[in-house]
Amino acid sequence: MEVTLAAVCESGRERPDGKLDLVGIFNELRAPGFPAMQDRMTVVLAIAWSPPEVGRQPIRADLVDEDDQLILTIQGHTEVPSVPNEMRPHTRLVMPLENVVFPHAGTYWLRLTAVGETHRTCSLFVGYAEEDEA
């Protein structure tokens, strides 16, 4: 398994041709105080698989803080297709989230687990807003 794309954005979708359209990619949020809630955000992941990983694969994505404290979990599975030898099977995940609560300022990470491997993917810094931004 290889994570080929990991992003947090305002919205995203997979097109019929297999490409991803992402809108408003961000890696930083500002809030007037904590805990802070983000009304909407979308996590987008693209995963490339090796031939032995074909079939049903459980996937877990945890949002954790700098102290590895769990904030939320996204759990499910994917069917990894068999493809011709010169290609690698891919999974593209577009996961809209609502009302995500960040308990404190700091850096948060998306930790992806599948096929017995865990990868730290994209990070998101959540900090205090300047007075004129609040």
C-alpha positions as CSV (number, residue, x, y, z in Angstrom):
1,M,0.0,0.0,0.0
2,E,1.2,3.5,-0.9
3,V,-0.6,6.7,0.0
4,T,-0.3,8.7,-3.3
5,L,-2.5,11.7,-2.2
6,A,-3.8,13.0,1.1
7,A,-5.5,16.4,1.4
8,V,-8.0,18.3,3.5
9,C,-10.3,20.6,1.5
10,E,-13.6,22.4,1.5
11,S,-15.1,19.9,-0.9
12,G,-14.1,17.2,-3.4
13,R,-15.5,14.6,-5.8
14,E,-14.3,11.8,-8.0
15,R,-15.2,12.4,-11.6
16,P,-16.5,9.6,-13.9
17,D,-13.1,9.6,-15.6
18,G,-11.5,8.7,-12.3
19,K,-9.8,12.1,-11.7
20,L,-10.4,14.0,-8.5
21,D,-11.7,17.6,-8.3
22,L,-10.7,19.3,-5.0
23,V,-11.9,22.7,-4.0
24,G,-10.3,24.9,-1.3
25,I,-7.4,22.7,-0.2
26,F,-6.1,23.9,3.2
27,N,-3.6,22.8,5.9
28,E,-4.4,25.5,8.5
29,L,-7.5,26.7,10.3
30,R,-7.9,29.6,12.7
31,A,-10.4,29.9,15.5
32,P,-11.2,32.6,18.1
33,G,-11.0,30.0,20.9
34,F,-10.9,26.3,21.8
35,P,-12.5,23.9,21.6
36,A,-13.2,24.9,18.0
37,M,-15.6,23.4,15.5
38,Q,-15.1,23.2,11.8
39,D,-18.6,23.0,10.2
40,R,-17.5,21.2,7.1
41,M,-14.3,19.8,5.6
42,T,-13.5,16.9,3.3
43,V,-10.7,14.4,3.7
44,V,-9.4,13.0,0.4
45,L,-7.1,10.0,0.1
46,A,-5.7,8.1,-2.9
47,I,-4.1,4.7,-2.2
48,A,-2.1,2.6,-4.6
49,W,-2.1,-1.2,-3.9
50,S,0.2,-4.0,-4.9
51,P,-1.1,-7.1,-6.6
52,P,-1.2,-9.3,-3.4
53,E,-3.5,-6.7,-1.8
54,V,-6.4,-7.3,-4.3
55,G,-9.7,-8.0,-2.7
56,R,-11.6,-6.5,0.3
57,Q,-9.3,-4.3,2.4
58,P,-10.4,-2.7,5.7
59,I,-9.3,0.9,6.0
60,R,-9.1,3.1,9.1
61,A,-8.3,6.8,9.2
62,D,-7.7,8.4,12.6
63,L,-7.4,12.2,13.2
64,V,-5.0,12.5,16.1
65,D,-3.3,15.5,17.8
66,E,0.4,16.0,18.6
67,D,0.1,13.7,21.7
68,D,-1.5,11.0,19.5
69,Q,-4.9,11.6,21.2
70,L,-7.7,10.3,19.0
71,I,-10.1,13.1,17.8
72,L,-12.2,11.0,15.3
73,T,-12.1,7.8,13.3
74,I,-13.3,7.1,9.8
75,Q,-13.6,3.3,9.3
76,G,-14.7,1.2,6.3
77,H,-13.4,-1.0,3.6
78,T,-12.6,-0.9,-0.1
79,E,-12.6,-3.5,-2.8
80,V,-9.2,-3.5,-4.5
81,P,-9.7,-4.5,-8.1
82,S,-7.5,-6.8,-10.1
83,V,-5.9,-4.8,-13.0
84,P,-3.5,-5.6,-15.9
85,N,0.1,-6.2,-14.9
86,E,1.5,-2.9,-16.0
87,M,-1.0,-1.0,-13.8
88,R,-1.5,-0.6,-10.0
89,P,-4.9,-0.8,-8.5
90,H,-6.1,2.4,-6.8
91,T,-8.7,3.5,-4.3
92,R,-9.8,7.1,-4.1
93,L,-11.7,8.1,-1.0
94,V,-13.6,11.4,-0.7
95,M,-15.0,11.7,2.8
96,P,-17.0,14.8,3.8
97,L,-17.0,15.5,7.5
98,E,-19.3,17.8,9.5
99,N,-18.9,19.4,12.9
100,V,-15.3,18.3,13.6
101,V,-14.2,19.5,17.0
102,F,-10.6,20.5,17.7
103,P,-10.1,20.5,21.5
104,H,-7.1,22.7,21.5
105,A,-4.7,24.7,19.3
106,G,-1.9,22.6,17.6
107,T,-1.1,20.3,14.8
108,Y,-3.4,17.4,13.9
109,W,-2.5,14.4,11.7
110,L,-4.5,12.0,9.7
111,R,-3.2,8.5,10.4
112,L,-4.2,5.8,7.8
113,T,-4.1,2.1,8.6
114,A,-4.6,-0.7,6.0
115,V,-3.1,-4.1,5.3
116,G,-1.3,-4.0,8.6
117,E,0.5,-0.7,7.8
118,T,0.1,2.6,9.4
119,H,1.0,5.9,7.6
120,R,0.9,9.4,8.9
121,T,-0.5,11.4,6.0
122,C,-1.6,15.0,5.9
123,S,-1.3,17.5,8.7
124,L,-3.6,20.3,9.7
125,F,-2.5,23.2,12.0
126,V,-5.4,24.7,14.1
127,G,-4.5,28.0,15.7
128,Y,-5.9,31.1,17.3
129,A,-7.3,33.7,14.9
130,E,-6.0,37.2,15.0
131,E,-8.4,39.7,16.5
132,D,-9.3,41.2,13.1
133,E,-10.0,37.6,11.7
134,A,-12.4,36.6,14.4
